[in-house]
Every structure is written in C-alpha cells, then in structure tokens.
Amino acid sequence: MENKDKPAFPIGIPGDHYSRTGVTKLEFFACNAPTDIPGWFKHTPPDIKIIPQPIWHEIKIQSDRDIIDMWIEVGGELPNHLKWFSDQYKAHNDSYTAFHHADNVAKYFQWRRYYAEQLLKELEK
C-alpha cells in the first residue's frame, strides 16, 4: 500500500494491517490545502468551447445596428428579424459563463491534489 493510500488516522495495532476506514493521507492533506491558490500554480483548463460572439458590426443596415446597440446597453426584446442576434449573444454568454465556472472548479481541485501530492513527497524524504 502506497503512503498516499494509507489512512490518515489508522486504527489497529502498529505492524498489523491498518483499517481501510476513514480518509487517506492524500485526501486529508487535500482537504487541508491552503485556500489561497498561488499565482505560480498552473492548472489544466476544462475542454469547454466558448461560442464566439455574434459580429454585430458586420450588420449592414445602420438602423439595425442602432437597435442592437440599444439592446446591448438596456436589454429588452429585439425585433423578429434580429432575434438570431440575441440567440447567438445568449449562447455566447452561456458558454462563457460555463467555461469560467468549470475552469474555477478545475483550478480549485487540481490545486488541492497538487498540494497534497507535494506534501506527501516531502514527508517521504
């Protein structure tokens, strides 16, 4: 059994087989990782694509561009002929939000595991 898989608080007689109940050392150290993630820590981002924003500057009719400008600033409903724009805009914002949420989650948990693994390596020296 590797050190990381041994119980953090073993139950049993020294030299005897430890109980497999409770958290492992790796889990225990990961739970106690500092909450402030150092700036030097690089994580693997999630594989979620951000849908590009619709390019409203390419709309040829000036009045439609003005309507979109107003909609971006104030909100509300777009006319039916511009509904495609609000759908694409929402899809972009939803994908952007989903990516950044998943990225923050990935960074948080990858940091905790990295911290625990490094601590175990130091303790095994």
BELNORGI-V134625 format. One record per pair of residues at least 24 apart in sequence whose ideal C-beta (glycine too) atoms are under 7 Angstrom apart, sorted by sequence separation. I is the first residue (numbers start at 1). J is the second residue. D is the distance in whole Angstrom. If there is no record, write none. Layout:
i=I j=J d=D
i=I j=J d=D
This chain:
i=56 j=85 d=6
i=54 j=85 d=5
i=54 j=88 d=4
i=54 j=89 d=6
i=53 j=89 d=7
i=53 j=92 d=5
i=51 j=91 d=5
i=52 j=92 d=7
i=51 j=92 d=5
i=51 j=95 d=4
i=50 j=95 d=5
i=49 j=95 d=7
i=50 j=96 d=5
i=50 j=99 d=5
i=48 j=98 d=6
i=48 j=99 d=5
i=46 j=99 d=7
i=48 j=102 d=5
i=46 j=102 d=4
i=46 j=103 d=6
i=45 j=103 d=5
i=46 j=106 d=5
i=45 j=106 d=6
i=44 j=106 d=7
i=43 j=106 d=6
i=43 j=107 d=4
i=44 j=110 d=7
i=43 j=110 d=4
i=43 j=111 d=7
i=37 j=107 d=6
i=41 j=111 d=6
i=41 j=114 d=7
i=37 j=111 d=5
i=33 j=111 d=6
i=33 j=112 d=4
i=30 j=112 d=4
i=33 j=115 d=4
i=30 j=113 d=6
i=33 j=116 d=6
i=30 j=115 d=7
i=29 j=115 d=7
i=30 j=116 d=4
i=29 j=116 d=4
i=26 j=116 d=5
i=29 j=119 d=5
i=29 j=120 d=7
i=26 j=120 d=7
i=25 j=120 d=6
i=4 j=120 d=5
i=3 j=120 d=6
i=3 j=124 d=6
